[in-house]
Amino acid sequence: MLNPVDFSGRPFHFVGIGGIGMSAIAYILAKQGFTVSGSDISSNRITQKLQDLGVKISKGHHADNIDLANPPQVVCSTAINQQNPEFQVALANNLSILHRSDLLAALIGQFQGISVAGTHGKTTTSSLVGFLLLKAGLDPSIVIGGEVSAWQGNARLGKGKYLVAEADESDGTLVKFLSHIGVITNIELDHPDHYHSLEQVIDIFQTFAKRCEVVVGCLDCPTVKSYIHSDITYSLNDHTADYSVSDVEYNPSDTQAVVIERGQVLGKICMGQLGKHNLSNALAAIAVARYVGIEWQAIADALPDFLGASRRFEIKGVHDGITFVDDYAHHPSEIVATLASARQQNTDGRVVAIFQPHRYSRTLRFLSEFSHSFTDADMVIVTDIYAASEPNDGKISGDDLAKAISKIHNQVHYLPTTSDVQSFLVKNLQSGDLAVFLGAGNLNQAIAPTMQELGAKV
């Protein structure tokens, strides 16, 4: 159910404002001139940026963080437990309690919304769409789940008519969005904590698609092809799609292809993002850009300048000939795609995959799939599972996952903590290695100290 949002001037208070999705909406509201406050367990670069805009941010979750003298609309995400003291204050005082998706839906309604959905590729695709619109002078507003250097963050308020938003399916709330354009990159089961079957996921995406005026769908995903009615299609393999490619080159430093629009050659693209999955993401963004009237040359000229979103094969540095990469991949399909890109880039050296499993439910449900996901790695390191607020029921552990992978792969190490990982890498990495840190948790916090310790050895 969509809860109404009051844009008449009432303030907004975000419980968990430092989250990548919450902070993006808080940023848009603050830029629009609303009074915004929030709280979070810890501060980060994102919360500092909000404070620079005048947002009042409290450290920790406490009842007195909410100003009852000027009662706000209280915004929560699915991650916020109803026992949270700020949620309890809002409930006890009959304040308006909004889910993050209520606000995003309301913002989409203020613009011609372009909502990018799909199990994988949402952040890169929505970033690319926003980037192409920005470079074409359409001055879009943007709300995504990653930080992009082109607009110095995860949100941007423009003066144009379009708002590009990442539509998250993890809790089913994307069905609230009424969008001008909806993109569906692929459909898989990825959140067994919320969905019991793929059929439930399909149903959510079908509802999302029905609420979009125009649907852009990927024919390379058999589920999208079979269950979603797409008005505009794209494919790397099916030349009957509205947008397809030929003469594809997957190089160690770039991806090149000729783009075909409804049977007619548009021209050649060159982009810094590697791998089939990123070419597919680019094709989706091209389809949207063309639909909103952007000239081909403007698209082709912009793509080489796109540097990608944070934590999407983000190169964090090179020390002693070792390349360190941070990637958000946490589903078996994403790991396969990311490691294929790593292998493509590092043909002569080792690919070392360091994986922090994310959620007990996901690890248990996809144990077999995970065990087969690391074939492009020369060495695999597995840590303890990042709970992401899930209780540990004792059915699965990081050690269990490492043992499952070791049945397929002969170089697997179980290292429970990030400090264990750091110590191991300092002793065992060698020049020419590409070390890929995989996961949606906090594993990437080990990258900087590992590089520093390696640097200190020189």
N, C-alpha and C positions, 0 to 999 in steps of 0.2 A: 504494500500500500504506500502511495506517495503522500508524505506529510507536507502541508503547505508551508512555504517559506515567506516570512515577512520582510520585504525589502523597503519598508517605509521609513527606516531609520533605526530600528531596534538593533542593539549590539549582538555580536555573535561570540560565543565562547567555545573553543575547540578543546576537547579532552583527548590528549594525545596529539598535540599540534605538530610535533616534530616528524611524524610519519610522512612518507613521500607523497601519499595521496591527500592527506589532510592539509599539509602545508601548502600544496598547490592551490587549493580552494581558498584557504585563508589569505594567501597572497593576492589573489584576484579580488577578493572582497575588500582587503585593505587598500588596494590600488583604486578601487571604485569609491573609496571615501568612507566606508563603514567603520564603526568602532569594533575592533577585533581583539580578543584576548585568547589565552590558551594556557595549557599546562602540559608538561611531559616529565618523564623520569629524569632525563638528562638533556643537556643542551648540545647543539651541533651547529654545523655551518648553516643549515637551513633555518634553524630557529634564530640565529644571529641576523640573518638577512631579514627575517620578519620583524625582529626588534628594531632594525634600522629603519623600517617603515613606520614605526610607532606602535607596533603590536606589543601589548603587555603580556609577557610570558612568565609563568610561575614554575619553579622547579619542584617536581613531585605533585602527587594528586591529593589535594586537601579540600575539605568542605568550604573553607573560607576563600578559596580561589575564585569562587563565584560571587559577584557583586549583587547582592539582593536589593540594594538601594536602586540599582539600574538594571533590572532583571534581563539577562540575555537569552537569546535562543542558544540552547546547548547542543553542540554538534559532536556526535560520536561515530566511530567506525565499528565494524563487526568485531574488531579486536578488543573493544572495551567491555569489560565484565560489568554486569548490572550491579555488582556489589561495590563498584568504584564509588568513593565518597562524593565526588562531584555529581555523578549520575544520581546518587541517592538524594542529594540536596535538590537537584532539578525536579526529581520525582515528588519529593515532599512538599515543594513549593509550587507545584503545578506549572512549572516552566515548560516552554515549548522544547521538546527533545527531537532533534533531527538526526537522521542518519546521514553520513557523508554523501551517499547517493542521492538523497533528497535535494541537497544543495547543488550537486553537479547537474542533476536533471533540471533544476530551476535555472541554472546558468546556461545550459544548452538551449533552454527555451527562450533566452534573451537574444540568441544569435541564430544563424543558420548552422546548426550543429553538424560536425563531421565526427562521428563516433567510431573508433577503431576497436574492434573486438576480435577475439580468437584466443585459443589456448596458448599459443606461442607467437611471438613476433609483434605483440601489441605496441610495446614501447618504441622499438625501432621504426615500425611503420608509421605510428602517429607522429614521431619526431620528424621523419622524412616528409610526411604530408605538411606539417607545420613549416618545415624548412623551405619546401618548394613554394608554398604560399607566401612566405615572408620574402624570399628572394624575388618573387614575381611582383612584389609591391602591393599585395592584398592586405597587408597589415593584420594578420589573424591574431586572435586570442588563443592561448594554448594551455591545456591542463593535462599533464602526462605523468607517468610513474617513473621518470628518470630525469637526470639533469643533463642539459644540452648546452654546450658552450655558446652556441649562436644566440641564445637569449639568457645566458648566465643563470640557468636554474631549471626548475621543473614546471614553471608557469610563466605566462606572458599575457598582459592585457593590451590588446591592440585596439585600433579604431575602425577596423574593417568589420564586415558582416559575418565572417566565419569564426567559429570556435572549434578547434580541434581537440578532442578529448579521448583519452584512453578509457575504454569501457570494460571494466573488470568483471569476469564471470564467476570469480571465486565464491561469492556468496549469493549469486543470482540476482543482484540488484540492478544489473544492466537492463532489465526489462522495464525500468522506470523511464528510460530515455526515449524522447520523441525526437528523432534526428532527421535532418535533411538528407544526409548521406551516412550509410552504415557500411563499414568494412568488416568482413569476416575472413581472417587469414587461414584458420584451420579449427577443427573441433576434436578434442580428445578429452578423456577423463583425466583430470589433474588434481582435483580436490576431493578425495574420498572422505574427508571430514565433513563435507557438505552434501555431496552427491553419492548415491548408492550405485548408480549405473550410468553408462554412456547415454542411455535413452533419456535420462533426466537432463543431462547436459544439452542434448539435441533439442529438447523441448524449450529450454531457456533461450537458446540461440534462435529458434524459430519464432518465439515471441518477440525477441529483440528485432529480428528482421522484419516482422509485420509492422513494427512501429517506426520503420525507416521509410522515407519516401523513395530512396534509391539504395539498392543493395549491391555492393561490390564484393564478389565472392571468388575464392580460389578453387579452380577445378582440379588442382593437384591433390587436394584433400578429398578422398572419396566420400567422407561424411558430409562435407559441404556440398559436393556435387550431387549427392543422392537426396539430401534432406532440406537444402536451402534453395529457395527460388531467388536467383541472382539476376539483377537487371543488367549488370556489367560483370563480365568474367575475365579472369586472367589465369595464365598457366605458363610454366616453363616447358611443358611437354605437349600440350594439346593445342594445335594450331587452329582449331575451330573457336578458341576463346577470343574474346574481343581484343585482349592484349596478350601477346606471346613474344618469344625471343628466338633468335637464331644466331649462329656463329659465336657461341658463348666461349669465353676464355676465362678459366679460373686460374689466375696467376698468383705467385707468392705475395705480391704487393698490391694487387688490384683485381677487380672483376670487370670484364668487358662483355658487351653483348649488343646485338642489333635488335631494336624494339620494333615490333610489328603491331599496327593498330588496324583491326578489322581487315586484315589481308594486305594492307599497304605499309611499306617500310617507312618508319618515322626517321630513323637514324641510329647512330651508335652511341652507347653510353659507356662511361668509365667511372667506376666508383671505388673508394678505398675499402669498403666493407667486403669481406671475403665470404665465399661459400654460396651454395645454392639457396639456403634459407634467406640470406640477405638480398640476393637477386630477386627472389620472390617478393620480399618486402618492398623492394624498390619498384617492382612492377605494379604492386597495389597502389603505391603512392603516385606513380605516373598515371594510373587509371583515374584516380581522384583529381589530380591536377588537370588532366585533359578535360574532365567533365565540367570543372568550374571555369574552363576557358583559357588556361595557361598555354602559351605558345610552346611548341616543341623545343625550339632553340633555347628558350629560357630554362626549361627542364634539364636539357643536356648540359648546359653551362653550369647549372647549380650543383648537380650531383657530385662532381669531383671535390667540391668544397665541404661536403657534409662529413663531419668528423665522428658522427655517431653519438649515442647516448652513453652516459656513465654506466659502468658495470655491464656493458655489452661488448665483449672482447676488447676491453679498455686496457691498453698498454700502460702500465704504471711506471715502467722504467727498465733500464738495461744496466746490469752490474756484472762486471767480469765476464762479459759475453753471454750472460744469462738474461733472457727476456721474461719479465713478470707481467702476467695478464690477469685481470679481474673480470669474471663473467658471472652473470646472475643465473645461469642454467641450473635448474634443480629438478627437472623432469627428465626421464630417460631419453625422450626424443630431442630435447634441447641439448643434452650432453653429447649425444651422437653428432649433432650438427656443429656444436662448438669445437669438438675435438677434430672433426673433419677439417674445419677451417684452420685449426692449429697445425695439423699435419700438412695442409696445403702451404702454409706459410713457412714451416720449418722442415723442409724435405731432407736436409742433411744432418740435423741434430735430433736430440731426444725430445719427445713431448712428455712432460711430467704432469699428470693430472692430480690435483689435490681437491678432494671432494668432501664437503660438509653436508651430509643428508639433512633435509629440511622436513620436519614433522614425522612423528612415528607412524601416523596413518598412511602417509604417502610412501614411506620406506617399506612398510609391510605389504601394502597393496601391489607395489611395483617391484618387489624384490627380484623376481626373475628378469624383468626388463632391465633393471639397473645392472644386473650381473653381466649383461651382454652389451652394455653401452660404452665400454672403454677400450674397444679394439684398436682405436687409433692412438692410444697412449702407450708409451714404452714402459712407464712406471705409474702405478696408481697408489695414492695415499688416501685413506678414509679416516675421518674423525668420528667422534661421537655425534649423535643426532642432535640437531638444533630443534628444540621442542616447539618454538613459536607459540607458547602458551598452552600447548597440549599436555595433558597428564601422561606420565610414563606408565603404561599398563604392563610393562615387562615382556611384551610379546616380541619385540625386535630391538636390536642394538646396532651400533656402528660396527662392532666386531662381527655380528652376524652378517652384515652386508659385505664386509671385507672378505669373509670366508666364502660367501656366494660368488663374489667377483673372482676370487682366486681359483675357483673351479674352471674358469674360462681363461683367466689371465695369469701369467706366471710371475709377475712382479707387482705384488700387492702388499702394502704395509698398513696396519691399523695403528694409528697414532691418536689417542683419545682427545688431547687438548691442543689448542693453538700453540702453546709453548713447546709441546712435544713436536709439533709440525715444524716450528721454527728451528729447533735444535737439529732435527733430522736433515732439513733442507740445507742448512749451513754446512753440514758435514758431507752431504752427498750430491748437491748440484754441481754441475761442471759446465765449462764454457761451451756454448752452442745449444744449451738446453732452452726450451720454452716451457716455463712453469705456469700452468693455468689453474687458477684458484676458482673453483666452481661451487655455487650454492647461493641461496637467498638469505642466509643468516649473517653471521659476523666473522666468517673466516677471513675475509679480506683485511681485517685488522692485523693479520700476521704478515702482510706483504711488506709494509714499510720497515718494521724492525728487522725482518729477514734481510732486506736489501742493505740496511744500515750495518748489520753485523757482518755481512759479506764484504761491504766496503771497508770496514774496520780491519779486516784481515789483510788487505792489500799492502 
